[in-house]
Amino acid sequence: MNLKDMLRRNVVDTPPSGIRKYFDLINEMKDAISLGIGEPDFETPWSVREEGIWSLEKGKTHYSSNAGSVELRQEICRYLKSRFSLQYDPVHEVLVTVGGSEAIDLALRVLVGPGDEVLIPEPCYVAYKGCTLFTGATPVPIPLKAENRFRLQPEELLAAITPRTKVLLLGYPNNPTGATMDREDYVRLVDVLKDRDIIVISDEIYAELLYQGKHASLAEFPEMRDRTVLVSGFSKTFAMTGWRIGYVCCHPDLMEQMKKIHQFAIMCSPTTAQYAAVEALKNGRPDVERMVAEYNRRRRLMVDGFRKVGLDCFEPYGAFYVFPDVRKSGLNSDQFCERLLLEEKVLMVPGTAFGDCGEGFARATYATSLENIREALFRIGRFMEKMLG
Ligand SMILES: Cc1ncc(COP(=O)(O)O)c(C=O)c1O
């Protein structure tokens, strides 16, 4: 038997994440600075860790109900209502998942398959395209423009819709650009979407990491509420990436099917993480504010720093990424990142890892210390002098 012939074509043909190569390179380097990793450098707030520890000490080491503990689902609903005026029923409309990642995968698996098209505005989080391909559906990229601050425009959306379009996968605040969408931006999208049979999967995992304005969601609009699958989680907001906990909220008809897959494939999300997540939602706000204030300080330093070394950079208002235009270096994205890493030991991720339209850009994350950011900017400045000189 040739094992390779046994494998599903659409899995084999899906390329691995383009970020990998750079992480393999940096792992072998001394004194390198990584602006590459998309996760908080902060540790989970102590009271949240303590709650997880306490649950273990009490022997709370069993499965929870498939959808997650009732207490956590209720806290999620309270939180969404008080922070974003979103109303969900904890019994029928909320599922606790293994990170936002599982939620995205579940939603796609329930909604699309071969013959369906999923609209994916790019640059975007690397998993959207892969998870779509695994279902057998076709990802249809919508290239976003820097001059629009990487916000999806209604005419771009309209031009991409076909009779096969089933899902629009949106992620704002955005990874990798740091772009955000205001309520007014969504109003214009609602006009396009409200009378069409298209479900929006809205990945709002960075909703709390916002440095200007107020977070908006398509789910706020009554016409869109039942056509929107809201994905969120604890990884970014509460620095809980390793706990593997997130959630998804949507109409009960869709939820019932997602729960079925979750029940058979996952059983329940980690129980320890669920206890910790309840504490995060109940008492974690001061910690979130402290982390957001620190990210904001770093964000300003980084945007300023890129501009000073001659790289154009639109000001991102969300997440923890900056997405400078690196074309002035005379290099393409991949060359820029590879040479920067080999010559100055600074890791940035080429924009092309997030979609073809990311060519000419590179992602830097400011989820690292001010000291690292200062040193990285110094090295990037030296690199640019060499390129421009
Ligand atoms: C936009 C976006 N969505 C979802 C995720 C997955 O997060 P989680 O840890 O909740 O699975 C990430 C992680 O980097 C992300 O950047």
The ligand as an ORCA input file, in Angstrom:
! r2SCAN-3c Opt
* xyz 0 1
  C      -7.495     36.172     14.263
  C      -7.303     34.974     15.113
  N      -8.346     34.168     15.331
  C      -8.240     33.056     16.076
  C      -7.033     32.711     16.650
  C      -6.975     31.441     17.456
  O      -6.998     31.716     18.798
  P      -7.257     30.613     19.917
  O      -6.024     30.569     20.745
  O      -8.443     31.134     20.672
  O      -7.549     29.325     19.247
  C      -5.915     33.514     16.461
  C      -4.600     33.148     17.029
  O      -3.564     33.661     16.681
  C      -6.059     34.685     15.675
  O      -5.020     35.513     15.460
*
